[in-house]
Amino acid sequence: MNFKSIGTIHSPFTSLAGMPIQPPGASGVQGTVELLEEYSEGLQDLDGFSHIILLYQFHRSEGFELKVIPFLDTTQRGVFSTRVPKRPNPIGLSIVKLEKVEGRILHIEGVDILDGTPVIDIKPYVPKFDTQENVRAGWLEKNSDAVPQKRSDDRFV
């Protein structure tokens, strides 16, 4: 399995410490996605969408544990029941607001991503495809209201 970067995410976050841990904690935070020139044609028609899904590499993440204490809990959990950056395959996912497309630059809002992060893929967010009914959020149901205020610390550095 080989993935290559198609561009770079730029954000105001140059350090992992103190970053928002999910897009709801990054309300109003502006950033850009700079696509490599060779992929710019693929942006055609993307400007008709209000939100996009970014898939990216946690490029500063090294190693992983199968059990972790996530940011929103004090109990050890299986890594696959969390969104921590230290994972067997360090892939991140964020749904962000697409403000505008200028050439090969995407202007986005709600950025919870470290500056310089490599982009693996971009997909349009489509509510009829991406929103599910009768959803359960497991152990996160009791803690998810804390996301907007919660910030990253050094536990996954």
C-alpha positions as CSV (number, residue, x, y, z in Angstrom):
1,M,0.0,0.0,0.0
2,N,1.6,3.2,-1.1
3,F,0.2,6.7,-0.5
4,K,1.7,9.9,-1.6
5,S,1.0,13.4,-0.6
6,I,-1.1,15.5,-3.0
7,G,-0.5,18.7,-1.1
8,T,0.0,20.5,2.2
9,I,-2.3,21.8,4.9
10,H,-1.4,25.2,6.3
11,S,-2.8,26.3,9.7
12,P,-1.9,28.6,12.5
13,F,-0.8,25.6,14.6
14,T,2.9,25.0,14.6
15,S,3.0,23.0,17.8
16,L,0.9,20.0,18.9
17,A,0.5,21.4,22.4
18,G,-2.7,23.5,22.8
19,M,-4.2,22.6,19.5
20,P,-7.9,21.9,19.2
21,I,-8.5,18.1,19.2
22,Q,-11.4,18.1,16.6
23,P,-12.9,20.6,14.1
24,P,-15.7,21.8,16.6
25,G,-12.9,23.1,18.8
26,A,-11.5,25.0,15.9
27,S,-14.5,27.1,15.0
28,G,-13.4,30.1,13.1
29,V,-9.8,28.9,12.6
30,Q,-8.7,29.6,9.1
31,G,-6.3,27.6,7.0
32,T,-5.5,26.6,3.5
33,V,-4.8,23.4,1.5
34,E,-2.1,23.9,-1.1
35,L,-2.4,21.2,-3.7
36,L,0.5,20.2,-5.8
37,E,0.3,21.6,-9.3
38,E,-0.1,18.1,-10.9
39,Y,-3.4,17.6,-9.0
40,S,-5.0,21.0,-9.6
41,E,-7.3,19.9,-12.4
42,G,-8.9,17.6,-9.8
43,L,-10.4,20.6,-8.0
44,Q,-12.8,21.3,-10.8
45,D,-16.4,21.6,-9.4
46,L,-15.3,21.4,-5.8
47,D,-16.3,25.0,-5.1
48,G,-19.9,24.0,-5.3
49,F,-19.6,22.2,-1.9
50,S,-19.7,23.9,1.5
51,H,-17.6,21.3,3.3
52,I,-14.9,18.9,2.4
53,I,-13.4,15.8,4.1
54,L,-9.6,16.0,4.4
55,L,-7.6,12.7,4.8
56,Y,-4.1,13.4,5.9
57,Q,-1.0,11.8,7.5
58,F,-0.2,12.5,11.1
59,H,3.4,13.2,9.9
60,R,4.7,14.0,13.4
61,S,3.3,10.8,15.0
62,E,5.8,8.0,15.7
63,G,4.9,4.6,17.0
64,F,1.6,3.6,18.6
65,E,0.0,1.8,21.5
66,L,-3.1,-0.4,21.1
67,K,-4.5,1.0,24.4
68,V,-4.4,4.7,25.1
69,I,-5.9,7.3,27.4
70,P,-7.6,9.7,24.9
71,F,-7.9,13.5,25.4
72,L,-11.6,13.2,26.4
73,D,-11.3,10.5,29.0
74,T,-9.2,9.3,31.9
75,T,-9.8,5.6,31.2
76,Q,-7.6,3.5,28.9
77,R,-9.3,2.7,25.6
78,G,-8.5,0.6,22.5
79,V,-6.9,2.9,19.9
80,F,-9.5,2.0,17.3
81,S,-12.2,3.4,19.6
82,T,-10.4,6.8,19.7
83,R,-9.2,9.4,17.3
84,V,-5.7,9.8,18.8
85,P,-2.9,10.5,16.3
86,K,-0.6,7.7,17.3
87,R,-2.1,4.8,15.3
88,P,-0.8,1.7,13.4
89,N,-1.5,3.8,10.2
90,P,-1.3,7.5,11.2
91,I,-4.2,8.7,9.1
92,G,-6.3,11.7,10.1
93,L,-9.7,12.8,9.0
94,S,-11.3,16.2,9.4
95,I,-14.5,17.7,7.9
96,V,-13.9,21.4,7.3
97,K,-15.8,24.3,5.8
98,L,-14.7,25.2,2.3
99,E,-14.6,29.0,2.0
100,K,-13.3,29.3,-1.6
101,V,-11.1,27.7,-4.2
102,E,-8.3,29.9,-5.7
103,G,-6.3,28.1,-8.3
104,R,-4.8,25.2,-6.4
105,I,-5.4,26.7,-3.0
106,L,-8.4,25.8,-0.9
107,H,-9.4,28.3,1.8
108,I,-10.9,26.4,4.7
109,E,-12.3,27.0,8.2
110,G,-12.5,24.8,11.2
111,V,-8.9,23.7,10.9
112,D,-7.7,21.4,13.7
113,I,-4.6,20.3,11.9
114,L,-0.9,21.0,12.4
115,D,0.7,23.3,9.9
116,G,2.7,21.4,7.2
117,T,0.5,18.3,7.4
118,P,0.6,16.2,4.1
119,V,-2.8,15.7,2.5
120,I,-3.6,12.2,1.2
121,D,-7.0,12.9,-0.3
122,I,-9.9,15.4,-0.5
123,K,-13.5,14.4,-0.8
124,P,-16.7,16.5,-0.8
125,Y,-18.9,16.2,2.2
126,V,-22.4,15.1,1.1
127,P,-25.0,15.0,3.9
128,K,-27.1,12.4,2.2
129,F,-24.0,10.1,1.9
130,D,-22.1,11.1,5.1
131,T,-24.8,11.6,7.7
132,Q,-26.2,8.5,9.5
133,E,-29.3,7.9,11.5
134,N,-29.6,6.2,14.9
135,V,-25.9,6.8,15.7
136,R,-24.2,5.7,18.9
137,A,-20.9,7.3,20.1
138,G,-19.8,4.7,22.5
139,W,-17.7,5.9,25.5
140,L,-17.6,9.4,23.9
141,E,-21.4,10.0,24.4
142,K,-20.7,11.3,28.0
143,N,-17.7,13.5,27.0
144,S,-18.3,14.8,23.5
145,D,-19.7,18.2,24.8
146,A,-16.2,19.0,26.0
147,V,-14.7,18.9,22.5
148,P,-14.9,22.7,21.8
149,Q,-12.9,23.6,24.9
150,K,-10.5,20.6,24.9
151,R,-6.9,21.2,23.7
152,S,-4.1,18.8,22.8
153,D,-1.4,18.1,25.3
154,D,1.9,16.2,25.0
155,R,0.6,12.7,25.5
156,F,0.8,11.8,21.8
157,V,4.0,13.7,20.9
